[in-house]
């Protein structure tokens, strides 16, 4: 024990010598005597049981995130973490914890945000911007303060800083470490952080357009500056510090370094203890946070029992501790790697993937997937790929989020290029890094439309006819897809429907044409809802209605007995094909259509005078004026005179001049429906 103390004493004397710096260098040999003397005196004192408690080395330990080769995240636009100052008993303990976030960009200058916790009173000398920048040093010694700052890279006013609360977080620009021309700007907390828990979130903002009031000179220069915001939450109170940093050098947080925590001047006297946990980063174009769970002690000059970093538990959370408290266990050694969220969970999540709406075919590379997964400790991410090889839990491409025991979300996945069958594999992971078995789903990508051609009545794009009806036919193919689902047609003058399809041959009969120009469009749709078609312009020259029909069977105004009444007429001519006739008996409420050139009424009518009118129509709906009117003086048989009976019998089936309505007087209508036979 005495030899160890003597060794420490001698080392401490050497430390005092080195600590006197350049002044001692000028003192030459006298300082060697001073060191030897101090070592001898301390050796003698320790021999007699007088103990001096102090830390070895320079009091520096550094911890950084640890990544597997090539797995460090890139394009980082935000970082957040939590801290708690558990103990701070003296200004002679850990002087400060420097939390550094490095930037990356195309510029030659390098910048970093520091979020430093000081356990001693912050003293500034030679600072600029005395006018308009707030007074500092309101805290007493041995209190914890938080300082947010960025160095100017040897040029004052190269960066800018603004604070949302000038009383609690005043800003200052000063020469860093007294080095001439090395300027630094900071916002310094005036609130004592001892025994307080906080959250710090650093996130990238927009390119700065308003450059006024950012620095000592007042305004930023004409270069492009990016705003980075530091949001600080302490005991539910929020503070915001905004930094203006040249865009070319600060586009992202550096994926290689991201963040480091380093102590300065650790001493045994006065306990200091701080906890850190829940480190997370967020990447560009990704709303989810990714945990930084694996850490490494990158530098350490302590003895393992005086100060350093070690794992701890705070409020049931796994944290790492930076302190000079060795009462529980030794500190981690240099190059030690540790994880914060150590779990014995060996059970991987279970999950599934399906196509939204259960589609079998899609015509776009963007496909919506339904993801379902569950895990007792929480699903923390998913991975989608058309490659069957399973990813590791740390592979690039995982989409991470907050842990949930039941995960259910619809996401959009971009299929690989080219038509054909696509198989998508999905994996899920939990916080312990367990990766599920793959779930898979297949879908056909068909982005090619069917090819449809009109072959009849012409291969040309226009056709002229005098017919009011048209038959169309052609061929269709869908070689790259899953087949034609439907062929439809429409006429811009009215009318639409579907075509008959037999193999690759399609046909549409009896399309009605209007006079003049008809544009008929035929469209084929496949199983992926791609559509392709063709159009034909048809000029229809049918412009006249058909002639009025001429009666060949009539009653010529003669009185007839009750019983069967029949009319017939010669087929109408002209105006294109005649499709039928409108028959309008006066004893029926409204006219009706007939496709034949005759009409028989088998019902009974009471005595009276009746009329019947006929007009022809073609497929275009055109018709000519009403035909001649037939008048019938209907009487029961017993009321007919002998001469009337003979006249009626002699005129049945003959054609004779018709009597006009004016000659027989008013027509009586009977609203009784009848059928055409």
ZITAUR-V242413 format. One line per field, one symbol per residue. ss: DSSP state (~ for helix, > for strand, _ for the rest). phi: phi as a letter, one per 20 degrees, with the letter a starting at -180 (. if undefined). psi: psi as a letter, one per 40 degrees, with the letter a starting at -180 (. if undefined). Layout:
# ZITAUR-V242413
ss: ???
phi: ???
psi: ???
This chain:
# ZITAUR-V242413
ss: _~~~~~~~~~~~~~~~~~~_~~~~~~~_~~~~~~~~~~~~~~~~~~~_____________>>>>>__________>>>>>>>>>>>>>_______>>>>>>>>>_______>>>>>>>________>>________________>>>>>>>________>>>>_____>>>>>>>~~~____>>>>>>>_______>>>>>>>>>>>____>>>>__>>_____>>>>>>>>>>__>>>>>>>>>>~~~__>>_____>>>>>>_______>>>>>>>>>>>>_____>>>__>>>>>>>_______>>>>>>>__>>>>>>>_____________>>>__________>>>>>>~~~__>>___>>>>>>>>>>>>>>>>>>>>_____________>>>>>>>>>>>>>>>>_____>>>>>>>>>>>____>___>>>>>>>_____>>>>>>_____>>>>___>>>>>>>>>______>>>>>>>>____>>>_>>>__>>>>>>>>___>>>>>>>>>>>____>>>>>>>>>>_________>>>>_____>>____>>>>>>_______>>>>>>>>______>>>___>>>>______>>>>>>>>>>>____>______>>>>>__~~~__~~~~~~~~~~_________~~~~_____________
phi: .fffffffffffffffffffmfffffemfffffffffffffffffffeneddebeememcccccfdcfgmdffdledbbbacbbeebbeafeeffadedddedcrefefdcbedceddedfeddcleelfendffdmeeefmdecdcdbbfelmbfmfccbccfcfeecfdbcbeflmefneebdbddfddfegmddbcccdbedeffdeeemebgfocffefecdedddedcclmedccddddcggfdbfcffffdlbccceclecffnfcbcdcalfbccdfmbfeedfdddccfebacedncdaqdbfbcclmdfcdddadedfdbfefegmfdbcfeecefdeffdabcbegmlfdccdcfecedddcbbbfeofdaccdaeefffeffdffofddbffcfcdbbecedefffofpfddddccccdfenfdfffdcbdbeecddffddcedbebeeebbdbdeeccddbacbbbfedeoeeacccbdfeooardeeccmddcbcelffdefmecddddcdcefemfcbbbccedeeefcdfffffdfdcbdlmffcefpfdccbbfgfcmmnfeercddcffedfbfcebedebbcddfdcfgrdccbccbecdfenebefffgeedceecfffeffgffffffffdfnedbgeeffffdnfeeedecfbded
psi: ddddddddddddddddddeeaddddeebdddddddddddddddddddfehhhhiiiaefhhhhiihiiheehiifheiiiiiihhdigeieebhdihhhhhiiiaeidiiiihhghhheihhhhifiafdheiiiafeiiifihihhhihiefehiediihiiegeddgiiihihhfehhegiihihhhehhehfiiihhhhihaihhdheifdadeciiaeihhhhhhhhhhhfehiihhhhhhhddefdihhdddciihhihghidhhhhhiiiifhiihihfheiihigdhihhdihfaeeediahiiihhfehhiihhifhfddiiiiihehhiidghiehehiiiiiiihhefidiieidhhhihhhiihdehheiihhiehehhiieeiiehhiaihidhhhihihhhiiihiahhhhihiiiadeehhiiiiiiiihhhehiihhhhdheieieiihieieihhiiaiiigdeaeihdihiiiheeiiiaiiihhbehiihifhhiiibhhhhhhhhhaeefiiiaiihhhhheheiiiiiihhehiefeihiiiahhiiiiihiiifahheaihhgieeidiiiiieifihhheahiiiahiihihiiiaeeeiiaiiiihhhhghiideehidddddddddeheihiiihidddeaihhhhghiiih.
